Amino acid sequence: MNDVFAFQMFEWMWIPLSGLIGWFVRRLDKRLDSLQADTAKAEDKTDALKFEVARHYVTRREHLDAIHRIDTKLDRILDKFDQKRDK
């Protein structure tokens, strides 16, 4: 008789306990889904940022060409100043 009573008590305790465990697991699953969605959004933002940085990237050759053009213009300006000073 005690075995039957203990089994019935276990059944009555197991039902609410399994409901609580199921509720907890479902909340964890929803939380993991939202974390995965947030992670995907963050990855998209970093991919867009990488693209934006690469789009504005200047190669070494382009940089050297720009510096060379600036130097030649400055040399021409200095030559004109020297010509005016000589007069």
Backbone hydrogen bonds, N-H to C=O, Kabsch-Sander energy under -0.5 kcal/mol:
donor,donor_aa,acceptor,acceptor_aa,energy
5,F,1,M,-2.2
6,A,2,N,-2.6
7,F,3,D,-2.2
8,Q,4,V,-2.4
9,M,5,F,-2.3
10,F,6,A,-2.3
11,E,7,F,-2.4
12,W,8,Q,-2.6
13,M,9,M,-2.1
14,W,10,F,-2.4
15,I,11,E,-1.7
17,L,13,M,-1.6
18,S,14,W,-3.0
19,G,15,I,-1.8
20,L,16,P,-2.4
21,I,17,L,-2.4
22,G,18,S,-2.6
23,W,19,G,-2.4
24,F,20,L,-2.4
25,V,21,I,-2.5
26,R,22,G,-2.4
27,R,23,W,-2.2
28,L,24,F,-2.2
29,D,25,V,-2.4
30,K,26,R,-2.3
31,R,27,R,-2.4
32,L,28,L,-2.5
33,D,29,D,-2.2
34,S,30,K,-2.2
35,L,31,R,-2.3
36,Q,32,L,-2.4
37,A,33,D,-2.1
38,D,34,S,-2.4
39,T,35,L,-2.3
40,A,36,Q,-2.2
41,K,37,A,-2.2
42,A,38,D,-2.4
43,E,39,T,-2.5
44,D,40,A,-2.2
45,K,41,K,-2.2
46,T,42,A,-2.3
47,D,43,E,-2.4
48,A,44,D,-2.3
49,L,45,K,-2.2
50,K,46,T,-2.6
51,F,47,D,-2.1
52,E,48,A,-2.4
53,V,49,L,-2.6
54,A,50,K,-2.4
55,R,51,F,-2.0
56,H,52,E,-1.3
57,Y,54,A,-0.9
63,H,59,T,-2.1
64,L,60,R,-2.6
65,D,61,R,-2.4
66,A,62,E,-2.2
67,I,63,H,-2.3
68,H,64,L,-2.3
69,R,65,D,-2.3
70,I,66,A,-2.2
71,D,67,I,-2.5
72,T,68,H,-2.3
73,K,69,R,-2.0
74,L,70,I,-2.4
75,D,71,D,-2.4
76,R,72,T,-2.1
77,I,73,K,-2.3
78,L,74,L,-2.7
79,D,75,D,-2.4
80,K,76,R,-2.1
81,F,77,I,-2.2
82,D,78,L,-2.5
83,Q,79,D,-2.2
84,K,80,K,-2.1
85,R,81,F,-2.3
86,D,82,D,-2.0
87,K,83,Q,-0.9
